[in-house]
Amino acid sequence: MARRRFTTLETMLIALFIMMVIVAIALIILSATSKPGTDDKDTTEPFTPFCPFSIRDDDRTNCHPEDGASRERCEARGCCWKPVTSGNGPWCYFAVNIGYKIQEREKETQTGFETLLQRLPSPSVYGNDIETLRLTGEIQTRNRFRFKITDPNKYRFEVPHEIIKSFEGPAASNPNYEVELSENPFGILIRRKSTRTVLFDTSVAPLIFDDQYLQITAKLPSHNIYGLGEHVHKHYRHDTNWKTWPIFTRDAFPNGDMSNLYGHHTFFMCLEGENGLAFGVFLLNSNAMEVELQPSPSITYRTIGGVLDFYIFVGSSPEDVVREYLTLIGKPKMPAYWSLGFQLSRWGYKNLSDVEATVARNRKINLPYDIQITDIDYMENKKDFTYDLEKFYNLPEFARDLHAHGQRYIIILDPAISTQALIHGPYNSYDKGTKMGVWINESDRKTPLLGEVWPGETVFPDYTNPQCIKWWVEECANFHQKINYDGLWIDMNEVSSFKFGSVKGCVKNQWNNPPFVPKIVDRLMYAKTLCMDACQTGGMHYDLHSLYGHSMILATEQVINHVFPGKRSIILSRSTFAGSGSYSGHWLGDNAANWNDIKWAIPGMLEFNLFGFPYIGADICGFFDNSPEELCRRWMQVGAFYPFSRNHNAENYKPQDPAFYGEDSLLVNSSKHYLNIRYTLLPYLYTLFHKANVYGDTVVRPLLHEFPTDKTTWTIDLQFLWGPALLITPVLDPNTEIVRAYVPDAVWYEYETGSAISSRKQFLDMHLPGDKLGLHVRGGFIFPTQQPANTTFFSRKNPLGLLIALDEQGKASGELFWDDGESKDTYKEGVYTAYQFTVAENVLDIIVLKRGYIDPNNLKFGEIKILGMNNSPISVVVKHGQQITTLLPENIIYNATTKVAYFTGLQLKFGESYSIEWNCSIRIDCHPEVNANEDACKKQGCIWESSSNPSEPYCFYEKDYGYLLNTNKGFTVTERGMRAEIKRNNAYPKRYAGLTPTVETLQVDVTYLSDNMLNFKIFDPKSKRFEVPVQLNIPKGTQGDNSTRLYEVQFTDFPFGIQVKRKSTGVIIWDSQLPGLTFTDQFIQISTHLPSKYIYGFGETQHQSFKHDLNWNTWGIFAKDQPPGYKMNCYGSQPFYMGLEEDFKAHGVLLLNSNAMDVTLQPYPSLTYRTIGGILDFYMVLGPNPENVVEQYTALIGRPVMPPYWSLGFQLCRYGYKNTTEIENLYTDMKNAKMPYDVQYVDIEYMERQLDFTLDANDFQNLPAFFDKIRSEGMRTIIILDPAISGNETKPYEAFTTGNNNDVFIKWENSTDIVWGKVWPDFPNVTVDTSKSWDYQVEHYRSYTAFPDFFHNETITWWHTAIKEYYEKTLKFDGLWIDMNEPASFVHGSVHGCHDKKLNYPPYMPALESKHLGLSHKTLCMESEQLLPDGTSVRHYDVHNLYGWSQTKPTFDALQNITGQRGIVVTRSTFPSSGQWAGHWLGDNTAAWNQLHKSIIGMMEFSLFGISYTGADICGFFNNATYEMCLRWMQLGAFYPYSRNHNGLGSNRQDPVAWNETFQNITRNVLQIRYKLLPFLYTLMYEAHAHGSTVIRPLLHEFFEDKNTWDIDRQFLWGGALMISPVLDEGNTSVHAYIPDCRWYDWFTAKSIPKKREWIDIPTPLDRINLHIRGGYIIPWQEPANTTYYSRRNFLGLIVALDDNQVAHGQLFWDDGQSIDTVGRKEYFLAKFVADKNRLKTEIVHNNSKSTANEVKLGYVQVWGLGNVRPSHVNVTYENKDYLINNFEYKSESQELSVQMTDKNFQIDKPLEIIWKTS
């Protein structure tokens, strides 16, 4: 121990010495003249206080703490009087010459040191001063110091603590603190040795030690003071502005008025500063006291008895301080596992039926709920150890029922025992207690003190009496024989009495009325309790009062040991003392249902964790008052995370158990949700309790315990932690959904989504709607979990799991303690299993540290969830000893948006160790060519490493392979975007060195095109490269403020990447910071992370599902005459995809590049583009929903074409009609069968030798007349044209001659020679032997053909002229079908081969069909030259994919110009923007069942690509369709927008009339449905044309917030309203269909489906296709006819499908059906329909007289879902006139109203209102 030289006060005394000399001489003279022999004690000596008037107001110590201070009273005490200048400081304060001095030099002892203190002469404050004191100092441990000040000459009461034992030494060596004593006046100082910080310094004020008034003050190092209790502290950190807190156990309301409450806790913790160090102080004293906190900062204790027995704890952190404290007073009790379940209770159950009803309704809602508690209601007249035999007669059976359901039962017991007999006999408990003498007595030590509590007149057990403990144990045990309770709740044990003192009152004496009364409630010692002079075995109640609850706890612990031998059970006590937490839990008392009390519960829980009570909570929803739904809902949310989680309320208030608020209420659903999370995390919570029990850790933890160096956390008390890692942020204010929450300095993840939050060490506004609270897990921690159940009895049988939250380094750790959940001392006896979990470097080690308990439930770890996994795990290996298992791919789930991985199906046996390794290396294929090997890989500067996944590349790029930002130039922000220069990372070799030049420096331009669209280009700034000459509709762009943009863009480096983030969610939707960016002349590669695995699009290729499979699938994109097949690139090039984000947003990405390419989809998820020319030119649209994506994309590339009305009719075609007569017969048969049918085609057989613009004069000479005839009967015709033109004709062939003269054909570069191919045209004058092989026929029979260059302006003119002349001179038609325009050729490259191997066999050959044959396979040589409209020469290599695109617009323009009508063009080859001129069919498919499904996928993809008019060849082009297949296909094809039955040469007929009558009838029926719905379909086509919406629509476009729809591709929608669920498989008569979340009506019955958001099986016989109308929509329809020419003249009808709110809406677009650009010319009619309850109105949005809408009449209205009330009459208001409609019918079975108005003349172009009414 060290001694210091002078204290501050000593220095001041020296300074005052001279001033006091005169006073001292006067005193000497007086002494000399006094009488000799007089005792000093009897000498009245004048006292002059030394008053340092320079003392700061904040440094004063109050000398008159009671009320009524005045100068006179102050100076009478020898104190100083001076008003304060400001603040609340005392005017009366201690002089510096009051207190004690060290009498003799301290002496060392075995335990530390001791010395005597002598009181300094001064007036007495409260009398009976102790003149001599003993100071004892004990250096108990390196971190704990004790000093005690007591009377050496007389016994004083000291707390008889059963855990705190006397210290026998030796003193600890090298402690972490230093102790210094001040001699005169006495003071003690404790300093932290390492920092020299003074922790506790009493020299700032005098020590006062009277018999009944002890005061000591200590200066503290900071204002960060926490603890002291029990009170309601409105904030966790104390206010040091002269706040005085009384400590004395009291039954008082916790209403925030600074009252002393139920417990007595003198411990506080103080945070020393920003270094995070902390210390604690505990005064072991049970007498009434008050503690004053002063702004100096300092603390003053004033107690009215006992001794000053202080313990100082020096910790390295706040948590360490708590551990030190609890090591002294006793570590917390280990609760039974079941006691961590949710609990229900109330005071005020009227009878057992009331309790049973509460239990039943909460079981019914499947509420997780372990414990039912009954308050004093169950007792007979509120008497302990009884139950009401009338109201609770069946209570024993009730307890048994709870146990049968895996639940527990807790009863309340109060200490006060009634003196009155029972209704039917003596009250044995009282009689026995009296006989045993167990009651507290009056001051005469023999008369039981009588008070009054709930049962009336009562006595009070004296739990310090061993006989009382025996009696208590026996009574509890006897009652347990009657009622099989599981735990005890002990209340009213402060001790509480409704009489002040006793029924007799109290004698006025020094104990009942001490000289000083702390600021306790009522300022009366015996208010609501016993007389202070009452006698107990352990002493006087004056000293023992605050120990009463603790003594009852100790007695009840004996009960638990006796009644539940070897079991933990539970004790819950209202009154507590230091160390009570070793046996009992605690709740925060009788709170109220208000928003203050929900807040104040958090500081209360935090404080009781300091005090050693981790099993703590508040009455959820409030005890007093009725709890409003919002308050109770928010309280149930936060209460789910109270360690002691109980909903409890008081008598005469409404019930507030969750089920009371309604079975499907928001409160119930929210409560269940968070209680299920609680139960999921119980293994974690239980482990926290184990650590509290063994080490003294806190469970509910303030943020400052984990982040003590962060000043912001020091005052956070509206958030809290479970242990170190679960952050709870509740909503604690009414009408609030935004909470200002603090995010400490760590990685944090949202518990429910797993997403990391970007904020760190800052406040954020957390959006928490009514059903949510903030719940975040901390990176670096592992949480053991378990599947929840309704009780812990059942949840403990469920599979375990791990929730792993990775930190910045990808590390985490955690632990699990597990035992049987209820046996005592399992840790001490080793009957437990302990796990240590660690994650580092992608390895999870599950290590069993101790296996002392074998769980009987055969537990297994089933699922592991990992948060913060930045890359997708490619493979997962489980190691168990020598056994190694690879997890199946379907058991590895990764969400790229949230960065969450799930490993499922693990089955790891409990009690055994495992290691789980995952490979997250992002492998971007560095050797996509075939025959990869290690040597070739490493020569390219890449890594070679094998993989357990056969699809994963062995050769992959290094992490920084690619380009780097040119840091010398940085990047610049342009007016509309950003720009950067990047340079190749020369640490790696050039790609394809010697084969294609590398571009070393690239420019990157980002352009903000609009708020929802951007463009980024990567190109060679020094050398112009080919760029796609497709004119896009580029917005003007955005400038300046980006506040409205949906995205943010930033450049990243090492390697360079572009990152696009959605601002609203923070989701990164494009991130190309992946290795492998390559830019050479003929090989360009870029990769990007994807935000999820949900990717749709890319074409044209036949995909097996709409949602892409990301398991290393590569799709080639290169236009080719290739029938659809798996991974076979076919007719078009559509490098566009739509991506869904996990939070339901969507975006789209277009790579505007027309070169051959492929796209690899990787499971990370990510994708890699590889193209062999051009530049990287990306366009991105931000949605945010799928329909928005398509609307924005088509705004960019051009809206879909508006087809003529007739083109929506059914169409027939085949390749192989023999002559006109065959077509005529087919037409006649179709008419006779009354088959709806609008369009007849001819394929190339109508031509002479397959030559464009010719007619076969032998077989088809009558075709023009036949076409004219059927057109006059309402039909339309379409002919085929191929681009290839024969050049071998012996007779004049104008198409070739004029084309050659106008130089329209594709030629060799720098040559006049045509690049000759071969297609369908035959040589003239030859006879084709079809028995010969295909190659023979091509060589010997096929003519040389030239290919028009449609880029060339002269070609467009030539093409227009040729079509016009053919139309006018030979054959009239209404539409054109352009085929073979990839372009296709039957020879590879040309008839003479190709010359440029580098172009036809580039260094990298994309993943194309027959890629070994080069790019020229089945098309032209890549070196062929074409000319853009401006004359620029381009290679076919660059524009091959644009060939069909370049033909489409000239064909469309020619058709409209020549026919004067809208017409329709159908093209086989497409590119982005083709859809604004043409429709598309899905090519030469096969008659196979799987093609039905694939046609749906194809149509949905082309909806994304902006081509609405699309379909597949119904019944298949190749091969023969079976009867059932063709019939099911006709049903499906009736709902293709482009509905054509077409098959190939040599196949059987498959048109509808080729089959039997049954087939015809079924087909007719389904086509009539189509024709009936054509007004709706035509309106959808208008919406697509005008606004870009889809026609064929995936379910996910409408129900994108339902992830079930994200995989659905066997059902589809027309628009948003008609759902088609066809049979797609042979032999099926049932469809497994998904019903999205809204009302749906069966088309055939008008009945609504009673299911939502469910899969159902729908019976689907052969004559049926499943059609459902969506509630909330109005569908226009028209009576069908055999052609649209006639159907358009029929009455219009409306189906009004009401939604759940009895509302519906819809619209109708109408024009003449055939005129050109009626939308642009505004020559149309558009009406909106709105239905609401019993009213339908039309609103004319637009009307033009040319629309012909005045010719259409509304004749029918069907209202579906009307309800059970039959309408009595229907009224129509039309042109301001009212009409009563009598022709209506109501079907109660379907709730359908059908109204017929065909006798009226209601034109649709006039406003109309229909009202249906009930009488």
Disulfide bonds with the S-S distance in Angstrom:
Cys51-Cys80 1.97
Cys63-Cys79 1.86
Cys74-Cys92 2.21
Cys506-Cys531 1.94
Cys621-Cys632 2.09
Cys926-Cys942 1.92
Cys937-Cys955 2.14
Cys1394-Cys1421 1.95
Cys1515-Cys1526 2.09
